[in-house]
Amino acid sequence: MTKKLKIISLIFLSPNFLIGCDGSEEIIKQTNEAIEIATGFVGHLAEGEFTVATQMFDDKVREELSAEALAETWQLVTEHFGPYIEHEFKEIESLAQYQVIVIDATFVESHVTFEISFDQDNQIAGFSIH
């Protein structure tokens, strides 16, 4: 009986069992990639790399928000909240077919939250700053 219990424990604790066969490994990979893209996006804004940041957008957002408009938005943020200090990943939310990555950013005068929505292709489908 002890031998059966050990075999069952090994099955339940194996990495393949924990990840599963239902595509969850791909979901984890896509989620980690979205987190990396989201933190990179905020980093590009902070570095003034607005053209690079817009390359992360899906086609619709890229058409609606130019690098120049993104630069103006960032300028408004820094005028209101002071110079940028740092940012970090906070959490993941789901909204319909979108995955939303929440990033907390610290500025001299306040903390700001970025909510960055990703489509199924891990492109930025929208974002908000508050």
Summary of the structure (lengths in Angstrom):
residues: 130
radius of gyration: 19.5
end to end distance: 58.3
largest distance: 69.5
contacts: 340
relative contact order: 0.15
helix: 51%
strand: 28%
